[in-house]
């Protein structure tokens, strides 16, 4: 049996993509296809997968296989929250591998590329009076809501229409509540942008409403580029494990409007 290398020929550390895990088999297929895209962009770079729960390989098993090698852990997660702040760093600290934890994927303009692309694929075309709901998973961590709101602001700037964040669980507003709020403001054509990394329960439930809904971000080409971007950031030392990530470069949305203000 051939043991895959843990570093690239030029000595670059392995890239470990840390996915959440899902009971939906489409999620694992999507994540594996995304990793294949990353490998195609960076031939020779060791790319590994580890899940926080529900799917193999679990992150502790991936970390154990690294031995005392070097790796950058890139969360396939869209915002800060307990998994990024606690679970992943604590799992990494329990193993001898020399690891660095990268920032979560969002907010970032490449995510906006993917969101815009998925909306366009779903048939969205901007018209006067349009609005968009950014449907995210939700978290009890207020930093996660902050990150989602910043992504909504970036998407509003790209689309030229109001974008209101909404959540599938844990926090408010829900997607139907956000749609109702936008309708009350006079927006009668409302699309829902799925802010999920892969198919699963939340994405499926979000798509069941009477509105145009984009597909999860999945294997959109911008996602593979963003994983490599976060890897290179962390490798360069601009992000340290457990650090708080700076967001001053991103415009923040005014509450509930999707319009932009400077931070």
Secondary structure, DSSP 8 states (H G I E B T S, - for coil): -----SB-TT--BEEEEEE---SSHHHHHHHHHHHHHHHHHSTT--EEEEESSSSSSBHHHHHHHTTT-EEEEEE--SS-SHIIIIIHHHHHHTSSSEEEE---S-S-HHHHHHHHHHHHHTT----TTEEEEEEE---S-HHHHHHHHHHHHHHHHHHTSEEEEEESSSSS--HHHHHHHHHHTT--EEEEEE--SS-SHHHHHHTTSSSEE---STT-HHHHHHHHHHHHHHHTTSS-TT-----TTS-EE-TTT--EE--
